[in-house]
């Protein structure tokens, strides 16, 4: 197993340990954000945006002050919601309509959080390093989000 694979294996185990017996979604978002911010290299912002009506609203995060509201379909985060797909952007400055909450961010990975097939939030990770996120990062973060989705579904008695 590569160092990166080992790291994500550890992070997945730590995420499970942190959220398994906790029912509060906001508390779980806070701990996941803190864990990833602390452990991932070259990351300057990690956090969640919650989908409320037709807008992303800032949730728990680690990093500099952030945009509070992002319309669905705008920027990398809003595009993630409107498409329902992961957005792995090597150079955010080349992304049409990018919203620069922090001008020092150059790369971004955004993963949708879905419950019963619907996006309820997104996990956003920013880096100052161009091309910071690769396929292994995407898969590792997807696995962590999957555990979080299962936790939300279980707490709300929903089939994931």
N, C-alpha and C positions, 0 to 999 in steps of 0.2 A: 504494500500500500504506500502511495506517495505521501509526502509530508502534508500536502494539501488535502488529500483524501482522509488522512488521519485526523487533521484539524476538524474537518466537517463531521467526521464520525464522533469526535469528542463533543463538538458543539451540539449535535443532535441529542446525544445522551444528556448533556447538561440542560438543554431545553426541556426535554422530557421530565427531568428531575425537578426543574423549576415550576412547571405548569401543571403537572399531572393532577395534583390534588387542589389546585386553585381554580375557583369558578369565576373570578373577576377578570373580565377581558382586558380592562385597562391596566390592571396590575400585571397581567401576563405580557401585554405589549411593552410595558415599561421594562420588565426584566429581560425580555428577548432583545430589546434595543440596547440595553446596557451590556448584555453578554456579547453581542456582536460587535459593538463599538470598542469594547475592551480587547477582544481577541483577534479581530481582523486587521491586517496590516494595511497601511496607506488608505485608511477610510477616515473621512472628516465629518460624516453625518450619517446616522442610522436612525430611522424612525418609521412610525406608522401614520398614515392618513386614514381616517374613517369616512366611509361614504354615507353622507347624510343628505337625503333628498337627491338633488342632482349636483352635489358639490363634494369635493374632498375637503375634510376639515382636519387640521393638525391634531395628531394624537401624541402619545408618549414618544420621546425621541432623546437622542444624545447628540450634542454638537452645538453649532452656533444657532442663534435665533433664526427661525424659518418662516416661510410664507404660511399664513394661517389658513387661507382658503384657495383652492384650485378648482376651476370649473372642469367637469368631465369633458374629455376630448382636448384639453389644453395641456401643452407641455408633455414631458415624458410620463409623469404620474397620471395625468388625465387621459393620455392615450392608452395606458395600461388598463384603466377602467373601461374605456369605450370599446377596446378590442378584446378584453379579457385575457390578453396574452402578456407574458413576461417581456419586458423591455430591457435589453442589454445594450447599452450605448457606449461605444468606445470613445467618442468625442461629442459631448453634449452641444458644443458650439456649432456642430454640423446638423443638429436635429432641428427641423423646421418648427418654430413656435416654442423652443425651449424657454422655460421660465427660470431665470437665474436668481434663486433665493440667496445663494452664496457664490459670488463671482469666482472664487478659487476652485470650485468644483469643475472637473473636466470629464469625468466618466460617471456613469450611473447604472444601477441595476434596480429594477422595480418589479416586484412579484405580487400578483394579485392574491388576496386572501378571499377564498370563496366558501360559502356555506350554502348547501342545497343548490349548487350550481350557479349561485349569484355572487358577484363581487360585493363584499361588505367593507373591505379595507384594502390597503396596499402597504407593502413593506418596501421602503425606499432606502437605498444605500448609495452614498456619494463618495467619490474619491477625487483627490487632486491629481492623481496619476492618469494620464491618457491610457486607454486600453486596459484598465486595471482588472476588469472582470472577464473571466473566460467561461467556457462551458462547465468546467468543474465547479466554479463559484456558483453559477446558475443552478446546477443540480443540487449542490449543498444547501443553498438557501431555499430552494423549492422543497427539499425534504424537511427543513425546519418549519416552513410555512404549513406543510401538510400536517405535521403534528399539531400545530396551533389550530388549524381548521378542524381537526378531529376533536380537539379539546372544546372548541366553541360548540360544535355540533352536539357533543356529549352533554355539555352543560345545559343546552337548550332542548335536549331530547329530539334532535333532528338527525335524519339519516344523512351522513356526509357525502 
